[in-house]
Amino acid sequence: MVQCEMCGADTGSPNTVKVEGAELDVCDDCADFGTEVRTQSSSSSSTKYSTSSSSGSGAESSGSSGGSSSSGSSSSGGGGGGRGRRDMFDEMDEVAQDYDQRIRQARETAGLSQEELAKQLNEKASLIRKLERGDTLPSDSVQTKLERALDIVLTEGGGSADDTEWSGGSSDGEYTLGDVVQRKDS
């Protein structure tokens, strides 16, 4: 017995019905919810699929030469991962937690208003206000402009600083979950 694809009831002779664009094998009760699909349309759809698959295989064969070159590049990329796990974010500096205070203090030290700083940077004053409130992070270009104009640094070191913060672990250098978790009841 076949199950109805709508209600799950067992049915001996399912009806193929189109419901919301999907062809389903349903029981007699659920057949009223859709339009009956005739065998000719299903065969034409299978022809349609075979046509698209043959054109797809043609696309695959035409793309196979490109595929071999891309697979060659992906294998070289995979070889790069074998040298050691490196992440592009490991080398990037992160925006400092107190970037908003750094911007405000440097602006006030320079004797500039938010509007004057914005004009100097060719940015909107509302952006400077948002940055000083900590509502938004500076984009790379705005960060560079601020660092040059105010002679400040808005970044902190990347992942290497986080790696040194860990303490604990056994003498062989391995960590367990107990080394990392802080219990609330203790």
Residue pairs with C-beta under 8 A, 6 or more apart in sequence:
1 10
1 11
1 12
2 10
2 11
2 12
2 14
2 25
3 9
3 10
3 11
4 10
4 11
4 14
4 25
4 26
4 27
4 29
4 30
5 24
5 25
5 26
6 19
6 24
6 26
6 27
6 30
6 33
7 26
7 27
7 29
7 30
9 27
9 29
11 26
11 27
11 28
14 25
14 26
14 27
15 25
15 26
15 27
15 28
15 31
15 36
16 23
16 24
16 25
16 36
16 37
16 42
17 23
17 24
17 25
17 26
17 30
17 31
17 33
17 34
17 35
17 36
17 37
18 24
18 34
18 35
18 36
18 37
19 26
19 33
19 34
19 35
20 34
23 37
23 42
23 45
24 30
24 34
26 33
26 34
60 67
87 159
89 158
89 159
90 158
90 159
90 160
91 158
92 158
93 155
93 156
93 157
93 158
94 155
94 156
94 157
94 158
95 137
95 138
95 143
95 154
95 155
95 156
96 102
96 153
96 154
96 155
96 156
97 156
99 131
99 134
99 137
99 138
99 154
100 131
100 132
100 133
100 134
102 152
102 153
102 154
103 128
103 131
103 132
103 146
103 150
103 152
103 154
104 132
106 150
106 151
106 152
107 114
107 117
107 128
107 132
107 150
110 117
110 150
112 120
114 125
114 128
114 129
114 132
115 125
115 128
117 128
117 149
117 150
118 124
118 125
118 127
118 128
120 149
121 128
121 142
121 145
121 146
121 149
122 145
123 142
123 145
127 136
127 142
130 136
131 138
131 142
131 146
138 146
138 154
143 154
143 155
146 152
146 154
147 153
147 154
166 175
168 175
168 179
168 180
169 175
169 176
169 179
170 176
